[in-house]
C-alpha cells in the first residue's frame, strides 16, 4: 500500500491492513518518512521510505522515487500494489508500468477524491485531469469513493468502465461512533469545559484549518445568526488557525467561539452538539460527516461531491458553496426545529451501514481476489 505520506495510511487504511494480515496476507507500506511513524511500523509487515514531494508538479518526483519503488518490488515480488493520493498514485503507476505489462504485478488506484472536480479552477482541473488521463493506462483497477468521481472516471475514459469500482471510503468504526457508547457524564463534562449551560446550544466543526475547508464561511455565518446564547466549537489545527481566531474577534463572536485544536474526544463533542458544519469546497468522502451521522447528529454541509452523497437522503441540510446566508439559515432551522433535527440525525445513522468497516473490508477483499486472478 503506497501513499504520499504515512498519515494517510494511518488515518484510512490500517483496518484493511489488519484484516488482510489476519487472513495470511503479507501487507507492506510505503510513504515518505513512514519508518518514523510508529503506528505504521507496527501495523505493516514491512515499511519502505520513499523520496518524493507532496507537490504533484515537482519534477523531482520522477527522479529518485521510481527506482526506489522498483527496488522494493524486486525485493518482495509483490502481487498487488494499492496506491492512493496524487503523487504516490502517479509516480508509483509510472514506475511499475513495464512490470504490469509483463504480468508481474497488478496496480489498484484508490482515488480519495480526484483533484479535478465540478466547481474547481479550470486551470487546475485541466492539469489534474490531464495527469489522470496519462496514468489511466498504467492502472488495472480504479476505486472511487463518491458518485461524481465514478461518473467522471467513465465519462473521461480514465480506465475501462468495467475496471472502475465504487467503494464508499475505507470504512467507519460504528462501535466507536455510537451514541449509546457515550455517557451523559461525558457530555456534561465537555459542555462544562466549554462553559456551557443547558440554555446554550452548541454547533461543531471538525476540520483542518486550511483554505479549502473554508472555516471563515462558518464563522461569518455564525456571526449572522445573531443569537448570543448559541456557541460554536471548531476542532482541528492548520495553517490558518490564528487567522480564523483573528476573524472571530473582528466579527465580535470571540466569546461564543471555541477553538479546540486537535481533540481525541470527537464522538463526545458531537453528542454535545445540535449539529455539525462542513463548508468545504473540495472533498472526496468526508469522514467528519459520516462520523456525525453515526452519532445521530445532523450535518449542515456544502452541496459538493462526497458531502452530497452522504446528505442527499435527508440526513442533513445542503447549502450552496460559499453561501454564508444559506449556512446561517440552516443553523437557524436546526435551532428552531429541534425535534425534526433529531429525526434527521437518526436517519443518518440508519444510512451509515453501507459505510462501516466490515462492509468496506468485504468489498476490498473481493476486489483484491478479482485482481489476483489476473496474475494466474
Residue, then its C-alpha position, 0 to 999 in steps of 0.5 A: x500500500x503506497x501513499x504520499x505520506x504515512x498519515x494517510x495510511x494511518x488515518x484510512x487504511x490500517x483496518x484493511x491492513x489488519x484484516x488482510x494480515x489476519x487472513x495470511x496476507x503479507x501487507x507492506x507500506x510505503x510513504x515518505x518518512x513512514x519508518x518514523x511513524x510508529x503506528x505504521x511500523x507496527x501495523x505493516x509487515x514491512x515499511x519502505x521510505x520513499x523520496x518524493x514531494x507532496x507537490x504533484x508538479x515537482x519534477x523531482x518526483x520522477x527522479x529518485x522515487x521510481x527506482x526506489x519503488x522498483x527496488x522494493x518490488x524486486x525485493x518482495x515480488x509483490x502481487x498487488x500494489x494499492x496506491x492512493x493520493x496524487x503523487x504516490x498514485x502517479x509516480x508509483x503507476x509510472x514506475x511499475x508500468x513495464x512490470x504490469x505489462x509483463x504480468x508481474x504485478x497488478x496496480x489498484x488506484x484508490x482515488x480519495x477524491x480526484x483533484x479535478x472536480x465540478x466547481x474547481x479552477x479550470x486551470x487546475x482541473x485541466x492539469x489534474x485531469x490531464x495527469x489522470x488521463x496519462x496514468x489511466x493506462x498504467x492502472x488495472x483497477x480504479x476505486x472511487x469513493x463518491x458518485x461524481x468521481x465514478x461518473x467522471x472516471x467513465x465519462x473521461x475514459x480514465x480506465x475501462x468502465x468495467x475496471x472502475x469500482x465504487x467503494x464508499x471510503x475505507x470504512x467507519x468504526x460504528x462501535x466507536x461512533x455510537x451514541x449509546x457508547x457515550x455517557x451523559x457524564x461525558x457530555x456534561x463534562x465537555x459542555x462544562x469545559x466549554x462553559x456551557x449551560x443547558x440554555x446554550x446550544x452548541x454547533x461543531x466543526x471538525x476540520x483542518x484549518x486550511x483554505x479549502x475547508x473554508x472555516x471563515x464561511x462558518x464563522x461569518x455565518x455564525x456571526x449572522x445568526x445573531x443569537x448570543x446564547x448559541x456557541x460554536x466549537x471548531x476542532x482541528x489545527x492548520x495553517x490558518x488557525x490564528x487567522x480564523x481566531x483573528x476573524x472571530x474577534x473582528x466579527x465580535x463572536x470571540x466569546x461564543x467561539x471555541x477553538x479546540x485544536x486537535x481533540x481525541x474526544x470527537x464522538x463526545x463533542x458531537x453528542x454535545x452538539x445540535x449539529x455539525x458544519x462542513x463548508x468545504x469546497x473540495x472533498x472526496x468522502x468526508x469522514x467528519x460527516x459520516x462520523x456525525x451521522x453515526x452519532x445521530x447528529x445532523x450535518x449542515x454541509x456544502x452541496x459538493x461531491x462526497x458531502x452530497x452523497x452522504x446528505x442527499x437522503x435527508x440526513x442533513x441540510x445542503x447549502x450552496x458553496x460559499x453561501x454564508x446566508x444559506x449556512x446561517x439559515x440552516x443553523x437557524x432551522x436546526x435551532x428552531x426545529x429541534x425535534x425534526x433535527x433529531x429525526x434527521x440525525x437518526x436517519x443518518x445513522x440508519x444510512x451509515x451501514x453501507x459505510x462501516x468497516x466490515x462492509x468496506x473490508x468485504x468489498x476490498x477483499x473481493x476486489x483484491x481476489x478479482x485482481x489476483x486472478x489476473x496474475x494466474 
